Amino acid sequence: MLNPTQIAFFREHGYLVLPGLADQTFCRQLIADAQAALAAHSGEIEYEADTRYPGAPASRDAEGGMTARRLLQAYARSPQLAQWATGPQLAAPLISLLGEGAALSQAHHNCMMTKQPQYSTATGWHRDSRYWQFARADLVSAWLALGNETVENGCLWVIPGTHKLTLHEGQLDDLQFLKKDHPDNQDLLKQAVAVPLQQGDVLLFHSQLFHAAGNNQTQQTKFSLVFTYHAADNPPVPGSRSARLPDIPLTLN
């Protein structure tokens, strides 16, 4: 379980790094499994062209359009991924933050991120809750670095404390990304910090925390595993896309 200092840091800043939560052998095995899935194009995969982000290939038929961005539905892909998503190493810190009855959402994140060289696009400043529909925008994502994550290969950046911030509509574009050129956003953007991770580290971050990521400027694919969780009293809105798949309760057993 998290200690009071860790819980207080998360409540104040909206994120927390847990060093060495997964061992290197486990991380290397998940990378090998992901590489095999990519080679076979097996299961649901989101490609860079699907994101429609600035700089992404215009279609899957365009150059680089079939560059994979994430392997979807990770929980259902293998027993190893399911065990990690609901096992005690994650359940303990998540229950510390979300309380007994916390559950994994299969509808959001639930994926292996595969940020590849050359055609990987940068991700602008956003909150993950922008398209999620829950009783409250109060969820926690757990990001496992399967290899070292650096500024050079596209690690996450965060703006600490923004999970508590209320913005006016003009600060966001039509896709709910922060407008970099808006005067009211300039002080926020100056507070951004990179969150480099070592293999096996886990980053916990709030669904309302503004975060971004650069593109991968190295020659090696960066693999990360991310799942999202909510409290028992914060269910998905019935009939919404957030409720399209059953939740998986967390236990410490």
C-alpha positions as CSV (number, residue, x, y, z in Angstrom):
1,M,0.0,0.0,0.0
2,L,1.1,3.6,-0.5
3,N,2.4,5.5,2.5
4,P,0.8,8.9,3.6
5,T,3.6,10.8,1.9
6,Q,3.0,9.1,-1.4
7,I,-0.7,9.6,-1.2
8,A,-0.3,13.3,-0.4
9,F,2.1,13.8,-3.3
10,F,-0.4,12.2,-5.7
11,R,-3.3,14.3,-4.3
12,E,-1.3,17.5,-4.7
13,H,0.5,16.9,-8.0
14,G,-1.7,14.4,-9.8
15,Y,1.0,11.8,-10.5
16,L,3.4,9.5,-8.7
17,V,6.3,7.3,-9.8
18,L,6.7,3.9,-8.3
19,P,10.3,2.7,-9.1
20,G,11.0,-0.9,-10.0
21,L,7.5,-2.3,-9.6
22,A,8.0,-4.9,-12.3
23,D,11.2,-7.0,-12.8
24,Q,13.3,-6.8,-16.0
25,T,12.6,-10.4,-17.1
26,F,8.8,-9.7,-17.0
27,C,9.3,-6.5,-19.0
28,R,11.5,-8.2,-21.6
29,Q,8.9,-11.0,-22.1
30,L,6.1,-8.5,-22.6
31,I,8.2,-6.7,-25.2
32,A,8.9,-10.0,-27.1
33,D,5.1,-10.8,-27.0
34,A,4.3,-7.4,-28.3
35,Q,6.8,-7.7,-31.1
36,A,5.3,-11.0,-32.2
37,A,1.8,-9.5,-32.2
38,L,3.0,-6.6,-34.3
39,A,4.7,-8.9,-36.8
40,A,1.5,-10.9,-37.1
41,H,-0.9,-7.9,-36.9
42,S,-2.8,-9.9,-34.4
43,G,-5.7,-8.6,-32.4
44,E,-7.0,-5.0,-32.4
45,I,-4.3,-2.5,-33.3
46,E,-4.5,1.3,-33.5
47,Y,-2.3,2.7,-36.3
48,E,-0.7,6.1,-36.4
49,A,-3.1,7.0,-39.3
50,D,-6.1,6.3,-37.1
51,T,-5.1,9.0,-34.6
52,R,-5.6,12.0,-37.0
53,Y,-3.0,13.8,-34.9
54,P,-1.0,16.6,-36.6
55,G,1.9,15.0,-38.5
56,A,0.3,11.6,-38.6
57,P,0.0,9.8,-42.0
58,A,-3.2,10.8,-43.7
59,S,-4.5,7.2,-44.1
60,R,-3.4,3.6,-43.5
61,D,-2.6,3.5,-47.2
62,A,-0.2,6.5,-47.0
63,E,3.5,6.1,-46.3
64,G,3.9,5.1,-42.6
65,G,0.1,4.7,-42.3
66,M,0.4,1.1,-41.0
67,T,2.8,2.1,-38.2
68,A,1.3,0.6,-35.1
69,R,0.6,3.0,-32.2
70,R,-1.0,0.7,-29.7
71,L,-2.1,-2.9,-29.2
72,L,-5.6,-2.6,-27.9
73,Q,-7.6,-4.8,-25.4
74,A,-4.4,-5.8,-23.6
75,Y,-6.2,-7.3,-20.6
76,A,-7.7,-10.0,-22.9
77,R,-4.6,-10.6,-24.9
78,S,-2.8,-12.9,-22.4
79,P,-2.9,-14.3,-18.9
80,Q,0.3,-12.4,-18.1
81,L,-1.2,-9.0,-19.1
82,A,-4.4,-9.8,-17.2
83,Q,-2.4,-10.8,-14.1
84,W,-0.4,-7.6,-14.2
85,A,-3.5,-5.4,-14.6
86,T,-5.2,-6.9,-11.6
87,G,-2.4,-8.4,-9.5
88,P,-1.4,-7.2,-6.1
89,Q,1.6,-5.1,-7.2
90,L,-0.9,-2.6,-8.9
91,A,-4.0,-3.4,-6.8
92,A,-2.3,-2.2,-3.5
93,P,-1.3,1.3,-4.6
94,L,-4.5,1.7,-6.6
95,I,-6.8,0.7,-3.7
96,S,-4.7,3.2,-1.6
97,L,-5.9,5.9,-3.9
98,L,-9.3,4.8,-5.0
99,G,-10.5,2.7,-2.1
100,E,-11.9,-0.8,-1.7
101,G,-13.9,-1.9,-4.7
102,A,-11.6,-0.1,-7.2
103,A,-11.9,-1.7,-10.7
104,L,-10.1,-1.9,-14.0
105,S,-11.9,-0.3,-16.9
106,Q,-11.6,-2.4,-20.1
107,A,-13.0,0.5,-22.2
108,H,-10.2,3.0,-21.8
109,H,-6.4,2.7,-22.2
110,N,-6.1,-1.1,-21.6
111,C,-3.3,-1.2,-24.2
112,M,0.3,-1.7,-25.0
113,M,1.7,1.6,-26.4
114,T,4.2,1.0,-29.2
115,K,5.9,4.4,-30.0
116,Q,8.0,3.6,-33.0
117,P,10.7,5.5,-34.8
118,Q,10.2,7.7,-37.8
119,Y,6.4,7.7,-38.0
120,S,5.4,8.1,-34.4
121,T,3.6,11.4,-33.8
122,A,3.8,13.7,-30.8
123,T,0.8,13.9,-28.5
124,G,-0.4,17.3,-27.5
125,W,-1.4,18.5,-24.0
126,H,-4.6,16.8,-23.0
127,R,-6.6,15.2,-20.2
128,D,-7.5,11.6,-20.7
129,S,-11.0,12.2,-19.3
130,R,-11.9,14.3,-22.3
131,Y,-13.8,11.5,-24.0
132,W,-14.5,9.3,-20.9
133,Q,-18.0,9.2,-19.3
134,F,-18.0,8.4,-15.6
135,A,-20.0,9.7,-12.7
136,R,-16.8,11.8,-11.9
137,A,-13.7,12.6,-13.9
138,D,-11.7,11.0,-11.2
139,L,-9.8,7.9,-12.5
140,V,-6.2,6.8,-12.2
141,S,-4.0,5.3,-15.0
142,A,-1.0,3.0,-14.3
143,W,1.7,3.3,-16.9
144,L,4.4,0.6,-16.9
145,A,7.7,1.4,-18.7
146,L,8.8,-1.8,-20.4
147,G,12.1,-0.2,-21.3
148,N,13.8,3.0,-20.3
149,E,11.7,6.1,-21.2
150,T,13.5,9.3,-22.0
151,V,12.8,12.7,-23.6
152,E,14.6,11.3,-26.7
153,N,12.3,8.3,-27.2
154,G,9.1,10.2,-26.2
155,C,8.5,9.9,-22.5
156,L,5.5,11.5,-20.9
157,W,5.5,15.1,-19.8
158,V,3.1,16.4,-17.1
159,I,1.9,19.7,-15.8
160,P,1.7,19.1,-12.0
161,G,-1.4,20.0,-10.2
162,T,-3.6,20.6,-13.3
163,H,-5.9,17.7,-12.3
164,K,-7.4,20.3,-9.8
165,L,-7.6,23.1,-12.3
166,T,-10.7,24.5,-14.0
167,L,-10.1,26.0,-17.5
168,H,-12.3,28.2,-19.6
169,E,-13.4,26.9,-23.0
170,G,-11.2,29.2,-25.0
171,Q,-8.1,27.5,-23.6
172,L,-8.9,24.3,-25.4
173,D,-9.2,23.4,-29.1
174,D,-12.0,21.4,-30.6
175,L,-10.3,18.1,-29.6
176,Q,-9.8,19.3,-26.0
177,F,-6.1,19.9,-26.4
178,L,-4.5,22.9,-24.7
179,K,-3.9,25.7,-27.2
180,K,-0.2,26.4,-27.0
181,D,-0.6,29.9,-28.3
182,H,-3.4,31.0,-25.9
183,P,-2.1,33.7,-23.5
184,D,-3.9,32.0,-20.5
185,N,-1.9,28.8,-21.1
186,Q,1.6,30.2,-21.2
187,D,2.2,30.0,-17.4
188,L,0.8,26.5,-17.4
189,L,3.1,25.3,-20.1
190,K,6.1,26.8,-18.3
191,Q,5.4,24.4,-15.4
192,A,5.7,21.2,-17.5
193,V,8.1,18.6,-16.4
194,A,9.4,15.4,-18.1
195,V,8.8,12.1,-16.3
196,P,11.7,9.8,-17.5
197,L,11.3,6.2,-16.3
198,Q,13.5,3.2,-15.9
199,Q,12.5,-0.3,-17.1
200,G,9.9,-1.6,-14.6
201,D,8.9,1.8,-13.2
202,V,5.2,2.6,-12.9
203,L,3.7,6.1,-13.3
204,L,0.3,6.6,-11.7
205,F,-1.5,9.7,-13.0
206,H,-4.9,11.3,-12.6
207,S,-7.3,11.3,-15.5
208,Q,-7.6,15.1,-15.2
209,L,-3.9,15.8,-15.3
210,F,-2.7,17.5,-18.4
211,H,0.1,15.5,-20.0
212,A,1.8,15.2,-23.4
213,A,4.5,13.2,-25.1
214,G,7.1,13.9,-27.8
215,N,7.9,11.7,-30.8
216,N,10.4,8.9,-30.7
217,Q,13.7,10.2,-32.0
218,T,15.7,7.0,-31.5
219,Q,15.9,3.9,-33.6
220,Q,14.2,1.6,-31.1
221,T,10.5,1.2,-30.5
222,K,9.4,2.3,-27.0
223,F,6.9,-0.1,-25.3
224,S,4.7,0.9,-22.4
225,L,1.7,-0.9,-20.8
226,V,-1.2,1.3,-19.5
227,F,-4.4,0.5,-17.7
228,T,-7.0,2.8,-16.2
229,Y,-9.0,2.3,-12.9
230,H,-11.9,3.9,-11.1
231,A,-13.5,3.8,-7.6
232,A,-16.5,1.7,-6.8
233,D,-18.7,4.8,-6.4
234,N,-17.6,6.2,-9.7
235,P,-19.1,3.9,-12.3
236,P,-19.3,4.5,-16.1
237,V,-22.4,6.2,-17.4
238,P,-24.8,3.5,-18.5
239,G,-25.0,3.3,-22.3
240,S,-21.8,5.3,-22.9
241,R,-18.7,4.0,-24.6
242,S,-17.1,3.9,-21.1
243,A,-19.6,1.1,-20.2
244,R,-19.3,-1.0,-23.3
245,L,-17.1,-3.6,-21.6
246,P,-17.3,-5.1,-18.1
247,D,-15.1,-3.7,-15.3
248,I,-12.7,-6.0,-13.5
249,P,-12.6,-5.5,-9.7
250,L,-9.3,-5.3,-7.9
251,T,-8.5,-7.5,-4.9
252,L,-5.5,-7.9,-2.7
253,N,-5.7,-11.7,-2.6
